[in-house]
Amino acid sequence: MEINEAKAEFIQAWGTLGSNWGINRTMSQIHALLIISPDPMSAEEIMHELKASRGNVNMNLRALMEWGLVKKHLKQGERKEYFEAGKDVMNIARQIAKERKRREIDPIMDVIRNVQDIEGDGPEEKEFRNMLGEIGDITEKIDKVIEKFIKSDSNWFLKTLMKLIR
């Protein structure tokens, strides 16, 4: 398989993976392109490589920077902005986990805390409290696992994961 064919297949697969996780496909494809690129790329180069519009590329580059996955890189003497992604896969995974926790887990935990003190003692209120308790328990466990992962070094995490798999 030639490098261009392999790159295209990887970029498509990363885009599909991202969209399965609820992340914009183009955002995932731009990230894939940048993590496999040996050098920072301009928005124009990304547009050309992915055959995407300027607006789509610029919007998704901003989103990737908000997620902490991509940084601007300025080349001396050039007015163009270039973009690069981190290459450490564990750092990428931790950053994605951190951002997903912030966007998905933290808000539901806030809602559970805000609605748990309801009045009444009827069957509907009991069922509501029971379900909130169960959802809260599992959400807290997920939150703790994500926090440990975010704060972990790769050796600890991989050793723990291997123990779970065995």
JODA-V785365 format. One line per field, one symbol per residue. phi: phi as a letter, one per 20 degrees, with the letter a starting at -180 (. if undefined). psi: psi as a letter, one per 20 degrees, with the letter a starting at -180 (. if undefined). Layout:
phi=???
psi=???
This chain:
phi=.fgfffgfffffffffgfffendggfgffffgfffeefcgceffffgffeldfffffffffffffffmeccfcedgndefedcbdfdfffffffffffffffedfgfffffgffdfeeeocefffffffffgffffffffffgfffgfffefefffffffffffff
psi=pqghggggggggghgggghhjjppghghggggghhiphqqqrhghggggilqqgggggghggghhhikiqqqppppiqiqqqqqqqiohghgggggggghghhgggghhggghhjhmqqqkrhghgggggggggggghghggggggggghirrhggggggghhhh.
